[in-house]
């Protein structure tokens, strides 16, 4: 089987232990990203299977009509907002998904919280250039401050538990399901979304992106935050209304941001966030960690091999298999 794996930015897939499981197949790996349908169609020409790294490449009907040999998309992770599932089914292309674990993203979230609150990147840069502590605003500790969790799922729940270990006051907002889970774990709900933004010294976003949550964080919400507050986004950039975060940071509410996700990835070098002193940017590293990659790709390769053996598993559209 010819397998194409796009978007392996770090040339990491071949280094994984699980990669040996597909050694008997023709595997083509690309280390960059292209968005143009013509370019994608050329790269995927002759492919019988695609193994996608999370949501880095969008799969649309205009692309699928140009891939007559494609039979399977094996997705790393479970979410498929980037895949036109109905179009895949019409073209007889099965879509298999895996699972995953929240811990790598939880750990990165806390790395960003600590770096942002204690101004670690700024102090590191100043020390390298000048020799000791900077003259900028002094960092803030966590104990006794309020950690706002917007969306209490697997990741949000783990972030909240670590915040409690730091001695922070936890405040949660989200759907009824989030409220129920948070209550079971002993965390209070904010009286309103507005209160969450007003009271949080650190606000961490942990919502899934869908039609209901796209742009759910508005400019008005951000304007309610404290000038000393830090907003952290390791979920999806599109949860925040387009342009709202940059504008809010320039106006000083919130005063700081730590961001791992962007509307267009890979992000251009000239993006405004990269040039703001009150912002920490990381290149979507939430799930990019060796153990997570082994888990995601092992599941994706297992699903692929099961399909080859005529025993398709974990399909979102079993009706596509003829």
C-alpha positions as CSV (number, residue, x, y, z in Angstrom):
1,X,0.0,0.0,0.0
2,X,1.2,3.5,-0.8
3,X,0.9,5.6,2.4
4,X,1.4,9.4,2.4
5,X,2.1,11.3,5.7
6,X,2.0,15.1,5.3
7,X,3.1,17.8,7.7
8,X,5.8,16.0,9.7
9,X,7.4,19.4,10.5
10,X,10.1,17.9,12.8
11,X,10.9,14.9,10.7
12,X,9.9,12.9,13.7
13,X,7.7,10.0,12.3
14,X,10.6,7.9,11.1
15,X,12.2,8.0,14.6
16,X,9.2,6.5,16.3
17,X,9.3,2.9,17.4
18,X,5.9,2.3,16.0
19,X,7.1,3.3,12.5
20,X,8.5,-0.2,12.1
21,X,5.0,-1.6,11.8
22,X,4.5,0.0,8.3
23,X,8.0,-1.0,7.1
24,X,6.5,-3.3,4.5
25,X,4.6,-0.5,2.7
26,X,5.6,2.4,0.5
27,X,5.6,5.4,2.8
28,X,6.1,9.0,1.6
29,X,6.6,11.6,4.2
30,X,6.5,15.4,3.7
31,X,8.2,17.7,6.2
32,X,6.4,20.9,5.2
33,X,2.9,22.1,4.7
34,X,1.1,23.1,1.6
35,X,-2.5,24.4,1.4
36,X,-3.2,24.7,-2.3
37,X,-5.4,22.0,-3.6
38,X,-3.3,21.5,-6.7
39,X,-0.2,21.0,-4.7
40,X,-1.9,18.6,-2.3
41,X,-3.4,16.6,-5.2
42,X,0.1,16.2,-6.7
43,X,1.6,15.1,-3.3
44,X,-1.2,12.6,-2.7
45,X,-1.3,11.3,-6.2
46,X,-1.4,7.5,-6.2
47,X,-1.8,7.3,-2.4
48,X,-4.1,4.5,-1.1
49,X,-3.9,5.8,2.5
50,X,-3.2,9.1,4.2
51,X,-2.0,9.3,7.8
52,X,-2.8,12.8,9.0
53,X,-1.0,14.5,11.9
54,X,-3.9,16.0,13.8
55,X,-5.5,18.9,11.9
56,X,-2.6,20.2,9.9
57,X,-4.1,19.5,6.5
58,X,-7.7,20.1,5.5
59,X,-9.4,17.4,3.4
60,X,-12.1,18.8,1.2
61,X,-14.3,17.4,-1.7
62,X,-12.3,19.4,-4.4
63,X,-9.2,17.5,-3.2
64,X,-10.9,14.1,-2.9
65,X,-12.3,14.1,-6.4
66,X,-8.6,14.2,-7.6
67,X,-7.5,11.2,-5.5
68,X,-9.2,8.2,-7.2
69,X,-6.9,5.6,-5.5
70,X,-7.4,6.8,-2.0
71,X,-9.2,4.3,0.2
72,X,-8.4,5.3,3.8
73,X,-7.6,8.3,5.9
74,X,-6.1,7.2,9.2
75,X,-6.3,10.1,11.6
76,X,-3.9,10.6,14.6
77,X,-6.2,11.5,17.4
78,X,-10.0,11.6,17.5
79,X,-11.0,15.0,16.2
80,X,-11.8,15.5,12.5
81,X,-13.1,19.1,12.1
82,X,-10.6,19.4,9.2
83,X,-12.1,16.4,7.2
84,X,-15.2,16.6,5.1
85,X,-16.6,13.3,6.4
86,X,-19.6,13.3,4.1
87,X,-17.4,13.8,1.1
88,X,-15.2,11.0,2.2
89,X,-18.2,8.7,2.4
90,X,-19.5,9.7,-1.0
91,X,-16.1,8.8,-2.5
92,X,-15.8,5.5,-0.7
93,X,-12.9,6.7,1.5
94,X,-13.0,5.3,5.1
95,X,-11.9,7.5,8.0
96,X,-10.4,5.8,11.0
97,X,-9.6,7.6,14.2
98,X,-7.6,6.9,17.3
99,X,-7.7,8.2,20.8
100,X,-5.0,10.0,22.8
101,X,-4.1,11.3,26.2
102,X,-4.5,14.8,27.6
103,X,-1.3,14.9,29.7
104,X,1.2,16.5,27.2
105,X,-1.1,19.4,26.6
106,X,-1.8,19.8,30.3
107,X,1.9,19.9,31.0
108,X,2.5,22.5,28.3
109,X,-0.3,24.6,29.6
110,X,1.3,24.7,33.0
111,X,4.7,25.5,31.4
112,X,3.1,28.5,29.7
113,X,1.3,29.6,32.9
114,X,4.5,29.5,34.9
115,X,6.5,31.2,32.1
116,X,3.9,33.9,31.7
117,X,3.2,34.7,35.3
118,X,6.9,34.8,36.3
119,X,8.0,36.5,33.1
120,X,10.6,33.8,32.5
121,X,11.3,34.3,28.8
122,X,11.8,38.1,29.3
123,X,14.2,37.5,32.2
124,X,16.1,34.9,30.3
125,X,16.5,37.2,27.3
126,X,17.6,40.1,29.6
127,X,20.1,37.9,31.5
128,X,21.7,36.7,28.2
129,X,22.0,40.2,26.9
130,X,22.7,42.3,30.0
131,X,23.8,39.9,32.8
132,X,21.0,40.0,35.5
133,X,17.4,40.8,36.3
134,X,15.5,43.1,34.0
135,X,13.9,46.4,35.0
136,X,10.5,45.4,33.8
137,X,7.4,44.7,35.8
138,X,8.1,42.0,38.4
139,X,6.4,38.6,38.0
140,X,3.5,37.3,40.0
141,X,3.1,34.1,42.0
142,X,0.3,31.7,41.8
143,X,-0.8,30.9,45.4
144,X,-4.0,32.6,46.4
145,X,-4.7,33.8,42.9
146,X,-7.7,32.7,40.7
147,X,-7.3,30.2,37.9
148,X,-10.2,30.4,35.5
149,X,-11.0,27.2,33.5
150,X,-13.2,27.8,30.4
151,X,-14.3,24.3,29.4
152,X,-14.0,21.5,32.0
153,X,-13.2,18.4,29.9
154,X,-10.3,16.0,30.3
155,X,-7.6,18.7,29.8
156,X,-9.4,21.4,31.7
157,X,-10.0,19.1,34.6
158,X,-6.3,18.1,34.8
159,X,-5.2,21.8,34.6
160,X,-7.6,22.7,37.4
161,X,-6.3,19.9,39.7
162,X,-2.7,21.1,39.3
163,X,-3.9,24.6,40.0
164,X,-5.3,23.4,43.3
165,X,-2.0,21.9,44.1
166,X,-0.4,25.3,43.6
167,X,-2.8,26.8,46.1
168,X,-4.9,28.7,43.5
169,X,-8.6,29.4,43.7
170,X,-10.3,27.6,40.8
171,X,-13.2,29.0,39.0
172,X,-14.9,27.1,36.1
173,X,-17.3,28.1,33.3
174,X,-18.7,26.0,30.5
175,X,-21.6,24.0,29.4
176,X,-23.9,22.0,31.7
177,X,-21.7,19.0,31.3
178,X,-18.6,21.0,32.4
179,X,-20.5,22.3,35.4
180,X,-21.5,18.8,36.5
181,X,-18.0,17.4,36.2
182,X,-16.4,20.4,37.9
183,X,-18.9,20.1,40.8
184,X,-18.1,16.4,41.2
185,X,-14.4,17.3,41.5
186,X,-15.2,20.0,44.1
187,X,-14.6,23.1,41.9
188,X,-17.0,26.1,42.0
189,X,-18.7,27.5,38.9
190,X,-18.5,31.2,38.1
191,X,-21.8,33.0,38.4
192,X,-21.5,34.0,34.8
193,X,-19.1,34.0,31.9
194,X,-18.5,37.7,32.7
195,X,-17.5,36.8,36.3
196,X,-15.0,34.2,35.0
197,X,-13.2,36.9,32.9
198,X,-13.4,39.5,35.6
199,X,-12.1,37.4,38.4
200,X,-9.4,35.3,36.7
201,X,-5.8,36.1,37.3
202,X,-5.0,33.3,34.9
203,X,-7.6,32.2,32.3
204,X,-7.0,29.0,30.4
205,X,-9.2,27.9,27.4
206,X,-10.1,24.3,27.1
207,X,-13.0,24.1,24.7
208,X,-13.4,22.0,21.6
209,X,-13.7,24.0,18.4
210,X,-17.1,23.6,16.6
211,X,-19.7,25.9,15.2
212,X,-21.0,26.7,18.7
213,X,-17.6,27.6,20.1
214,X,-16.0,29.4,17.2
215,X,-15.4,33.0,18.3
216,X,-17.0,32.3,21.7
217,X,-14.4,34.6,23.4
218,X,-15.2,38.1,22.2
219,X,-13.5,41.4,22.4
220,X,-16.0,42.4,25.2
221,X,-15.1,39.3,27.2
222,X,-11.3,40.2,27.0
223,X,-12.0,43.8,28.0
224,X,-13.4,42.5,31.3
225,X,-10.1,41.0,32.3
226,X,-7.6,42.5,34.7
227,X,-4.6,44.4,33.4
228,X,-2.4,42.0,35.4
229,X,-4.2,38.9,34.0
230,X,-2.8,36.2,31.8
231,X,-4.8,34.4,29.2
232,X,-3.6,31.0,28.0
233,X,-4.7,29.2,24.8
234,X,-3.5,25.7,24.1
235,X,-6.8,24.6,22.5
236,X,-7.7,26.4,19.3
237,X,-7.1,29.9,18.1
238,X,-10.5,30.2,16.5
239,X,-12.2,30.1,19.9
240,X,-11.2,33.8,20.2
241,X,-12.9,36.2,17.7
242,X,-10.5,37.0,14.9
243,X,-8.2,39.9,15.8
244,X,-9.7,40.3,19.3
245,X,-6.7,39.1,21.2
246,X,-4.2,41.3,19.6
247,X,-6.4,44.3,20.0
248,X,-7.1,43.5,23.7
249,X,-3.4,43.1,24.5
250,X,-2.6,46.4,22.9
251,X,-5.3,48.0,25.1
252,X,-3.9,46.3,28.2
253,X,-6.8,44.0,29.1
254,X,-5.6,41.3,29.6
255,X,-2.0,42.4,30.2
256,X,-0.4,39.1,29.1
257,X,-1.0,36.1,26.9
258,X,0.6,32.7,26.3
259,X,-0.5,31.1,23.0
260,X,0.3,27.7,21.4
261,X,-2.3,27.8,18.6
262,X,-3.0,30.1,15.6
263,X,-5.6,30.6,12.9
264,X,-3.1,29.8,10.2
265,X,-0.4,27.2,10.9
266,X,2.5,27.1,10.5
267,X,2.4,30.8,11.5
268,X,4.2,33.4,9.5
269,X,7.3,35.0,11.0
270,X,5.8,38.5,10.8
271,X,2.7,37.7,12.9
272,X,2.0,40.6,15.3
273,X,1.9,38.3,18.4
274,X,5.6,37.4,17.8
275,X,6.5,41.1,18.2
276,X,4.6,41.8,21.4
277,X,6.6,41.8,24.6
278,X,3.6,40.8,26.7
279,X,3.0,37.6,24.7
280,X,4.7,34.1,24.8
281,X,4.3,32.1,21.7
282,X,5.0,28.4,21.2
283,X,4.6,26.5,17.8
284,X,1.6,24.3,18.7
285,X,3.6,22.0,20.9
286,X,0.6,20.8,23.1
287,X,0.6,17.3,21.8
288,X,4.1,17.3,20.3
289,X,5.9,15.1,22.7
290,X,7.6,11.7,22.2
291,X,5.2,9.5,24.2
292,X,2.2,11.2,22.7
293,X,3.5,10.7,19.2
294,X,4.1,7.1,19.9
295,X,0.6,6.7,21.1
296,X,-1.1,8.7,18.3
297,X,0.9,7.0,15.5
298,X,0.7,3.5,16.9
299,X,-3.1,3.8,16.9
300,X,-3.1,5.3,13.4
301,X,-0.8,2.6,12.1
302,X,-2.8,-0.2,13.8
303,X,-6.0,1.1,12.2
304,X,-4.3,1.2,8.8
305,X,-3.0,-2.3,9.1
306,X,-6.4,-3.6,10.3
307,X,-7.9,-2.0,7.1
308,X,-5.3,-3.7,4.9
309,X,-6.1,-7.0,6.5
310,X,-9.8,-6.6,5.7
311,X,-10.7,-5.9,9.3
312,X,-11.4,-2.2,9.4
313,X,-11.7,-0.8,12.9
314,X,-12.5,2.6,14.6
315,X,-14.2,3.9,11.5
316,X,-16.3,7.1,11.6
317,X,-18.0,6.1,8.4
318,X,-18.1,2.3,8.1
319,X,-20.7,2.7,5.3
320,X,-17.8,4.0,3.1
321,X,-16.3,0.4,3.0
322,X,-17.7,-1.4,0.0
